[in-house]
Amino acid sequence: MSFSKLVFTPLSYVGWGSLEQLVPEVQNYQPNKILVVTDPLLVKMGIVEQVTSPLEGSGYEITLYTEVVPEPPLQTSEKLVSFTREGQFDMVIGIGGGSALDLAKLAAVLAVHEGEVADYLHLSGTKKIDKRGLPKILIPTTSGTGSEVTNISVLSLETTKDVISHDYLLADVAIVDPKLTISVPPKVTAATGVDALTHAIEAYVSVHASPVTDGLSLQAIRLIGRSLQMAVHNGEDKQARIDMSNGSYLAGLAFFNAGVAGVHALAYPLGGQFHLSHGESNAVLLPYVLAYIRRSCPKRMVDILEALGGTAFSLSTEEASYICVETLRNLIDEVGIPSKLADFNIPEAALDGLTRDAAKQKRLLARSPLLLSEEDIRIIYQAAFEGV
Ligand code: NAD
């Protein structure tokens, strides 16, 4: 008998207007001091005010922490965790993209732990999370990472990225209101949208995929496939934003339970060393990794093609899986993301070092339907560098 362990965020509100559920959910926890973790741009744009103003006048002491930066480095998380420990808060609300949400959940949990954040890193840490921490409500403002439903926080290190993961990092409540994503600019919409698509595709071809995660992944691919371009080119399109929001939420649930694999293993060093956003690193690598592994999961590639709106009718599986990769290449190109590493000014001389770092991501690589050796990884980076 084989079975899957499936973990879902305890409670989610998903859909246009779901933000209204924030006040009753906060009331359930009866906090006195609430820490809101967000980034300065969202404060400037009035998005934070939109979220927190209904909480004002109810007697809560609300503290804004606005020092979140994109792709947060370890040092940023260390500062926030010290601030949270000193502040004696009893609830954390994260508002923002994956960068703010990852830091908010980490602060909520490490507030009740000792030591440095670095002590808890997956690859190099020595300490284990063993306490639930403060209650946390996560409110995404991008449609991408799925951080609101995953148990990981991603941090940028000097030459790569690493994660801290534990089920206590899961949100107590996730509120996913697409209204908050209307203002996301086209470039960020494209990168975050392809990030979500990558989550869904990697979860679908993962060796840990199950019928439950397959349903989540395929529906995510359908929604993102039909609405990504519209969301990028006409950000005011309500239906496109709703689809992207549902798609990234579903993709988050899918990849949290089935895992991501080769694309992420190769993307982490790119983000760490060359500061590409997480979405861009995934987007530039996705077609090359899939082109390399497609023959190990041909039927799944056909399903992905069909979920993207393509047809495999009258094609052999080999042809259809090739067309699946080309369809993705065209989609990524159409939303304006450069198609090769050279376009991001990454020198060819960096490929050996990137390969060594990617090969260390053994947990991610183990989920790939084709086990990627260091030699395979080098070949994929070369192809992505040249654009072939
Ligand atoms: P982000 O949070 O870094 O935000 C990107 C930019 O978009 C920022 O400048 C931000 O201010 C802006 N922005 C956010 N919402 C906006 C809005 N509504 N309107 C206008 N601008 C807005 O980007 P992201 O891609 O959401 O998150 C990336 C981070 O998440 C990376 O560190 C990545 O490694 C991590 N990540 C985490 C998980 C997870 O499961 N925890 C999964 C994937 C990625």
Residues whose N, C-alpha, C, O or C-beta is under 5 A from the ligand:
A	BS01	NAD	D39 L41 L42 P70 E71 P72 G96 G97 G98 S99 A100 D102 T141 T142 G144 T145 G146 S147 T150 I152 S153 V154 L180 T181 S183 V184 P185 V188 T192 H278
